[in-house]
Amino acid sequence: MPASDHELEQAGNQLATLLQQTGNMLVTAESCTGGWIAKVLTDKAGSSAYVTGGLVTYSNDAKQALLGVSEASLKNDGAVSEPVVREMVVGALAATGAGVAVAVSGVAGPGGGSADKPVGTVWFAWGTGPEATVTSVQHFSGNRDQVRRKAVLFALQSVTGFLKQT
């Protein structure tokens, strides 16, 4: 079952409240979600108090130019990989000065999947710096919209959980 608009709004509001309580500013670095994480967070008036910005780096060239993702990581591991999302977090933090970042790169479908990375494979990273970054890979089912919705919800909930532990 896909994440509903209401579930996304609730998760976004929960993260927004926590960001405000902790004084953290967040930046997103998004590929397959196309800015949807930032959209959910900025749907709420006053979001400039906790969102620095969002970078949609869909192409590999954009990941390199805007986030400093290495050509070697992209070549050796592919855009949908742990090393790339880690570098996306570090690059987003460096580019914006935000205190916390979330990055996502995946195969939303309907095409583009492979035996190693089938449709629905999404890598996530979130953290406050190179030494404080958490990663996760998820395998979501459903069509393109469902995969993307699930990815947005997972990202919002994961950053919330991370901030509650720090």
C-alpha positions as CSV (number, residue, x, y, z in Angstrom):
1,M,0.0,0.0,0.0
2,P,1.4,3.4,-0.9
3,A,2.0,6.2,1.5
4,S,-1.0,8.5,1.5
5,D,-0.8,12.3,1.3
6,H,-2.0,12.3,4.9
7,E,0.8,10.0,6.0
8,L,3.4,12.1,4.2
9,E,2.0,15.3,5.8
10,Q,2.1,13.8,9.3
11,A,5.7,12.5,8.8
12,G,6.7,15.9,7.5
13,N,5.1,17.8,10.4
14,Q,6.7,15.5,12.9
15,L,10.2,16.1,11.4
16,A,9.5,19.8,11.1
17,T,8.6,20.0,14.8
18,L,11.7,18.1,15.8
19,L,14.0,20.3,13.5
20,Q,12.5,23.4,15.1
21,Q,12.9,22.0,18.7
22,T,16.6,21.1,18.0
23,G,17.4,24.2,16.0
24,N,18.6,22.1,13.1
25,M,18.4,23.2,9.5
26,L,17.9,20.4,6.9
27,V,18.9,20.1,3.3
28,T,17.7,17.4,0.9
29,A,19.7,15.8,-1.9
30,E,17.2,13.9,-4.0
31,S,17.4,11.8,-7.1
32,C,14.5,9.4,-7.7
33,T,12.1,11.4,-5.4
34,G,12.6,14.5,-7.5
35,G,12.4,17.0,-4.7
36,W,9.3,15.4,-3.0
37,I,11.0,15.3,0.4
38,A,11.7,19.0,0.3
39,K,8.1,19.6,-1.1
40,V,6.5,17.8,1.9
41,L,8.6,19.8,4.4
42,T,8.0,23.1,2.6
43,D,4.3,22.6,2.3
44,K,4.0,24.1,5.8
45,A,4.2,27.8,6.2
46,G,7.3,29.0,8.0
47,S,9.4,26.1,6.7
48,S,12.4,28.4,6.1
49,A,13.0,28.1,9.8
50,Y,14.1,24.5,9.4
51,V,14.7,23.8,5.7
52,T,17.9,25.3,4.1
53,G,17.1,24.0,0.6
54,G,16.8,21.0,-1.6
55,L,19.0,19.8,-4.4
56,V,17.5,17.6,-7.1
57,T,20.4,15.8,-8.6
58,Y,18.8,13.4,-11.0
59,S,21.7,13.0,-13.4
60,N,25.1,11.7,-12.6
61,D,26.5,15.0,-13.9
62,A,24.4,16.9,-11.4
63,K,25.5,14.7,-8.6
64,Q,29.1,15.4,-9.5
65,A,28.7,19.1,-10.2
66,L,26.4,20.1,-7.3
67,L,27.3,17.6,-4.6
68,G,30.8,16.6,-5.4
69,V,30.0,12.9,-5.9
70,S,33.1,11.2,-7.3
71,E,33.2,9.9,-10.8
72,A,34.8,6.7,-9.3
73,S,31.9,6.0,-7.0
74,L,29.4,6.5,-9.9
75,K,31.4,4.3,-12.2
76,N,32.3,1.6,-9.7
77,D,29.1,1.4,-7.6
78,G,26.5,3.2,-9.7
79,A,24.2,6.1,-8.8
80,V,22.0,3.8,-6.7
81,S,24.5,2.8,-4.1
82,E,25.7,3.4,-0.5
83,P,28.9,5.3,-1.5
84,V,26.9,7.7,-3.7
85,V,24.2,8.5,-1.1
86,R,27.0,9.0,1.5
87,E,28.7,11.5,-0.8
88,M,25.4,13.2,-1.5
89,V,24.9,13.9,2.2
90,V,28.4,15.3,2.6
91,G,28.1,17.4,-0.5
92,A,24.7,18.8,0.4
93,L,26.0,19.8,3.9
94,A,29.1,21.4,2.4
95,A,27.1,23.2,-0.3
96,T,24.5,24.7,2.1
97,G,25.9,24.8,5.6
98,A,22.8,23.0,6.9
99,G,23.2,20.9,10.0
100,V,21.5,17.8,8.8
101,A,21.0,16.3,5.3
102,V,19.1,13.5,3.8
103,A,19.9,11.9,0.4
104,V,18.0,9.4,-1.7
105,S,18.9,7.6,-5.0
106,G,16.9,4.7,-6.4
107,V,15.2,2.9,-9.2
108,A,11.6,4.0,-9.2
109,G,10.6,2.3,-12.4
110,P,9.0,1.2,-14.4
111,G,12.2,0.6,-16.3
112,G,15.9,1.0,-15.3
113,G,16.1,-2.0,-13.0
114,S,18.7,-4.8,-13.1
115,A,19.3,-8.1,-11.5
116,D,21.5,-6.4,-8.8
117,K,19.2,-3.4,-8.5
118,P,15.7,-4.2,-9.4
119,V,12.9,-1.6,-9.6
120,G,12.0,-0.5,-6.1
121,T,15.7,-0.5,-4.9
122,V,16.3,2.8,-3.1
123,W,19.4,3.8,-1.1
124,F,19.1,6.4,1.6
125,A,21.6,8.3,3.7
126,W,21.1,10.9,6.4
127,G,23.4,12.6,8.9
128,T,25.3,15.5,10.1
129,G,28.7,14.9,8.5
130,P,31.0,12.2,7.1
131,E,31.4,10.5,10.5
132,A,27.8,10.8,11.5
133,T,25.9,9.4,8.5
134,V,23.6,6.5,8.5
135,T,22.6,4.5,5.4
136,S,19.9,2.1,4.5
137,V,18.7,0.3,1.4
138,Q,15.1,-0.5,0.9
139,H,13.2,-2.6,-1.6
140,F,9.8,-1.2,-2.2
141,S,7.0,-2.8,-4.3
142,G,4.5,-1.0,-6.5
143,N,4.5,1.3,-9.5
144,R,6.6,4.4,-9.9
145,D,4.4,6.6,-7.8
146,Q,4.1,4.1,-5.0
147,V,7.9,3.5,-4.8
148,R,8.5,7.2,-4.7
149,R,5.8,7.8,-2.0
150,K,7.3,5.0,0.1
151,A,10.8,6.4,-0.3
152,V,9.7,9.9,0.8
153,L,7.9,8.5,3.9
154,F,10.9,6.3,4.8
155,A,13.3,9.3,4.4
156,L,11.1,11.6,6.6
157,Q,10.7,8.9,9.3
158,S,14.4,8.0,9.2
159,V,15.7,11.5,9.7
160,T,13.1,12.0,12.5
161,G,14.4,8.8,14.2
162,F,18.0,9.9,13.8
163,L,17.4,13.3,15.3
164,K,15.6,11.8,18.3
165,Q,18.7,9.7,19.0
166,T,21.3,12.5,18.7
